[in-house]
Structures are given as C-alpha cells and as structure tokens.
Amino acid sequence: MEFSEAIRLLPGAYAAAIVLAGEGLHHARIGQRLGIDESTVGTLLEIGWAKLSALEAHATDGEEIR
C-alpha cells in the first residue's frame, strides 16, 4: 500500500499530525494547528506512525485502522 493511500485510512488526528510533521512543523506548532497540548504531539505521532506502518505492511480492504 502506498503512503498516500495509507494516510487516507488513518483516523484524522493521526493523519494530520503526520502530514504536518512531514511539512517540517515542530511539536508546538502541530499542537497549535490541531488544538491539542504540545506534550501530546509526540505520542500522537508515535501511534500514528505505528498505525501507518501496519497499514503499509498489511493492505486492508479499505477499513479504517483505529
């Protein structure tokens, strides 16, 4: 599964955080953009990347990973 396809299957906050990090935003700015505390961004990204890796490794039938 390609990155662009997998990112669309992620729940919104995870996908948004990964995209923003990919654009070079730091945790503080990502937190501001998503309306969350900066201290939670690292965990959000860590979980998001794990979910994305699982999607890329195992193609699904379009099901959203929670």
C-alpha positions in Angstrom: 0.0 0.0 0.0 1.4 3.4 -0.9 1.8 6.2 1.7 -0.9 8.4 0.2 -3.4 5.6 0.3 -2.4 4.5 3.8 -2.5 8.1 5.2 -6.1 8.5 4.0 -7.1 5.4 6.0 -5.8 6.7 9.3 -8.1 8.4 11.8 -8.0 12.2 11.2 -5.7 13.4 14.1 -3.0 10.8 13.4 -3.0 11.6 9.7 -3.0 15.4 10.2 -0.1 15.2 12.7 2.0 13.0 10.3 1.3 15.4 7.4 2.2 18.5 9.5 5.4 16.9 10.8 6.3 16.0 7.2 5.9 19.7 6.3 8.6 20.4 8.9 6.4 21.8 11.7 7.6 21.3 15.3 5.5 19.8 18.0 4.5 23.1 19.4 3.1 24.3 16.0 1.4 20.9 15.3 -0.3 21.2 18.7 -1.5 24.7 17.9 -2.8 23.6 14.5 -4.6 20.6 15.9 -5.8 22.3 19.1 -4.0 19.9 21.4 -1.3 20.3 24.0 2.2 20.2 22.7 3.1 17.5 25.2 0.7 15.1 23.5 2.0 15.5 19.9 4.9 13.1 20.3 2.6 10.3 21.5 0.1 11.1 18.7 2.9 10.9 16.1 4.3 7.7 17.6 0.9 6.0 17.5 0.2 7.4 14.0 3.4 6.2 12.6 2.8 2.7 14.1 -0.7 2.6 12.6 0.7 3.8 9.2 3.4 1.2 9.2 0.8 -1.5 9.9 -1.3 -0.3 7.0 1.6 -0.2 4.6 2.7 -3.7 5.7 -0.7 -5.3 5.5 -3.0 -3.9 2.8 -6.6 -3.8 4.2 -9.9 -3.8 2.4 -10.4 -0.1 3.0 -11.1 -0.5 6.6 -10.1 2.3 9.0 -7.4 1.4 11.5 -8.4 2.6 15.0 
